[in-house]
Amino acid sequence: MTAPTETEVKIRLSDTARTIDRIGAAGFHESVPRVFEANTLYDTPERHLRQKEMLLRLREVGDKSVITWKGPGVPGRYKSRTEIETTLGSAETMAQIFHRLGYEPSFRYEKFRTEFTRDEAPGVITVDETPIGSFLELEGAGDWIDQTAAQLGFSPEQYILDSYGTLYIADCERRGVLPAQMVFASTPGQVVRHCS
């Protein structure tokens, strides 16, 4: 059984509202309204998964929980890696199972995500508002990513292949603060840059 492969790029946004206007003008519609996501990565104390370039994530979105495993990335101009995920009945129960298996929370990151699709288009656009800024994500086949990026006014030189964890650490280093968790400083609904 072959696991699905996720292929995507991120693009840092300087004007989120303008980008959303461009997305609408390109014929995309909001398929998932803006929603708060809490993501927790799990690993062993020795960071065995990270050493193997794997990721184990528990995501909470409203009353839905999703568990995701991602494999090592494939080198190239897009971020491409095997991804297996499924919904869960209880994030709290899954966290207890992880603990019993020797996995503990290693990093938490939060964001507000809005998803856009276009009829019969083979890809998905998401706008992520995070504590370190807003990002466009394009997920689909490479040619679709390039065509959609160009249609929205972006070039391949703007593609980012780094994870939010890597981007968060770079942001903290740039600002001279110690990294911890990429979370909002106050209650959900308000975007505040924060490294704690």
Secondary structure in CASP SS format (residue, H / E / C, confidence):
PFRMAT SS
TARGET T0000
AUTHOR 0000-0000-0000
METHOD secondary structure of the structure
MODEL  1
M C 1.00
T C 1.00
A C 1.00
P C 1.00
T E 1.00
E E 1.00
T E 1.00
E E 1.00
V E 1.00
K E 1.00
I E 1.00
R E 1.00
L E 1.00
S C 1.00
D C 1.00
T H 1.00
A H 1.00
R H 1.00
T H 1.00
I H 1.00
D H 1.00
R H 1.00
I H 1.00
G H 1.00
A H 1.00
A C 1.00
G C 1.00
F C 1.00
H E 1.00
E E 1.00
S E 1.00
V E 1.00
P E 1.00
R E 1.00
V E 1.00
F E 1.00
E E 1.00
A E 1.00
N E 1.00
T E 1.00
L E 1.00
Y E 1.00
D E 1.00
T C 1.00
P C 1.00
E C 1.00
R C 1.00
H H 1.00
L H 1.00
R H 1.00
Q H 1.00
K C 1.00
E C 1.00
M C 1.00
L E 1.00
L E 1.00
R E 1.00
L E 1.00
R E 1.00
E E 1.00
V E 1.00
G C 1.00
D C 1.00
K E 1.00
S E 1.00
V E 1.00
I E 1.00
T E 1.00
W E 1.00
K E 1.00
G E 1.00
P E 1.00
G E 1.00
V E 1.00
P C 1.00
G C 1.00
R C 1.00
Y C 1.00
K E 1.00
S E 1.00
R E 1.00
T E 1.00
E E 1.00
I E 1.00
E E 1.00
T E 1.00
T E 1.00
L E 1.00
G C 1.00
S C 1.00
A H 1.00
E H 1.00
T H 1.00
M H 1.00
A H 1.00
Q H 1.00
I H 1.00
F H 1.00
H H 1.00
R H 1.00
L H 1.00
G C 1.00
Y C 1.00
E E 1.00
P E 1.00
S E 1.00
F E 1.00
R E 1.00
Y E 1.00
E E 1.00
K E 1.00
F E 1.00
R E 1.00
T E 1.00
E E 1.00
F E 1.00
T E 1.00
R C 1.00
D C 1.00
E C 1.00
A C 1.00
P C 1.00
G C 1.00
V E 1.00
I E 1.00
T E 1.00
V E 1.00
D E 1.00
E E 1.00
T E 1.00
P C 1.00
I C 1.00
G E 1.00
S E 1.00
F E 1.00
L E 1.00
E E 1.00
L E 1.00
E E 1.00
G C 1.00
A C 1.00
G H 1.00
D H 1.00
W H 1.00
I H 1.00
D H 1.00
Q H 1.00
T H 1.00
A H 1.00
A H 1.00
Q H 1.00
L C 1.00
G C 1.00
F C 1.00
S C 1.00
P H 1.00
E H 1.00
Q H 1.00
Y C 1.00
I E 1.00
L C 1.00
D C 1.00
S C 1.00
Y H 1.00
G H 1.00
T H 1.00
L H 1.00
Y H 1.00
I H 1.00
A H 1.00
D H 1.00
C H 1.00
E H 1.00
R H 1.00
R H 1.00
G C 1.00
V C 1.00
L C 1.00
P C 1.00
A C 1.00
Q C 1.00
M E 1.00
V C 1.00
F C 1.00
A C 1.00
S C 1.00
T C 1.00
P C 1.00
G C 1.00
Q C 1.00
V C 1.00
V C 1.00
R C 1.00
H C 1.00
C C 1.00
S C 1.00
END
